[in-house]
């Protein structure tokens, strides 16, 4: 929940304002770098997940959907 509030709610909404592609890319890169510090396949997976979540938020402007998708991803990741 904190990640969604930080990366999508705060970072995309308040810092950047109007949505654009480069904002989603920067947000996804930051999201990936927080999870994996060095370039690796894992970093790319986190980047992809961050990009999907950023685009989802930019289209819907509703963190609740992001929270559901992120929670579902976390649940599937551990099973």
DRENFI-229242 format. One record per residue (C-alpha): residue number from 1; y, z, x. Coordinates in steps of 0.25 Angstrom, whole numbers, always signed. Layout:
% DRENFI-229242
PT     k       v       w       u
PT   NUM       Y       Z       X
...
//
This chain:
% DRENFI-229242
PT     k       v       w       u
PT     1      +0      +0      +0
PT     2     +10      +3     +11
PT     3      +7     -10     +18
PT     4     +11     -18      +5
PT     5     +23      -9      +3
PT     6     +27     -11     +18
PT     7     +24     -26     +21
PT     8     +26     -32      +7
PT     9     +35     -23      -1
PT    10     +44     -19     +10
PT    11     +43     -29     +21
PT    12     +43     -42     +12
PT    13     +52     -37      +1
PT    14     +63     -28      +7
PT    15     +63     -34     +21
PT    16     +62     -49     +18
PT    17     +67     -50      +4
PT    18     +64     -64      -1
PT    19     +49     -68      +2
PT    20     +46     -79     +11
PT    21     +34     -84     +19
PT    22     +39     -79     +33
PT    23     +41     -65     +26
PT    24     +26     -65     +22
PT    25     +22     -69     +36
PT    26     +30     -58     +43
PT    27     +25     -48     +33
PT    28     +11     -53     +35
PT    29     +12     -52     +50
PT    30     +18     -38     +50
PT    31      +6     -34     +41
PT    32      -4     -40     +50
PT    33      +3     -34     +62
PT    34      +2     -20     +56
PT    35     -13     -21     +54
PT    36     -16     -28     +67
PT    37      -7     -28     +79
PT    38     -13     -39     +87
PT    39     -16     -53     +84
PT    40     -30     -55     +78
PT    41     -38     -60     +67
PT    42     -35     -47     +60
PT    43     -20     -49     +61
PT    44     -22     -63     +54
PT    45     -30     -56     +43
PT    46     -19     -46     +41
PT    47      -8     -57     +42
PT    48     -15     -65     +31
PT    49     -16     -53     +22
PT    50      -2     -49     +24
PT    51      +2     -63     +21
PT    52      -5     -64      +8
PT    53      +0     -50      +4
PT    54     +15     -54      +8
PT    55     +14     -67      +0
PT    56      +8     -60     -12
PT    57     +19     -50     -12
PT    58     +30     -61     -10
PT    59     +24     -69     -22
PT    60     +22     -57     -31
PT    61     +32     -46     -27
PT    62     +23     -35     -31
PT    63     +17     -26     -21
PT    64      +6     -21     -31
PT    65      -2     -34     -29
PT    66      -1     -33     -14
PT    67      -6     -19     -15
PT    68     -18     -24     -23
PT    69     -21     -35     -14
PT    70     -19     -27      -1
PT    71     -28     -16      -7
PT    72     -39     -26     -11
PT    73     -38     -32      +3
PT    74     -40     -18     +10
PT    75     -51     -15      +0
PT    76     -59     -28      +4
PT    77     -56     -26     +19
PT    78     -64     -12     +19
PT    79     -76     -17     +11
//
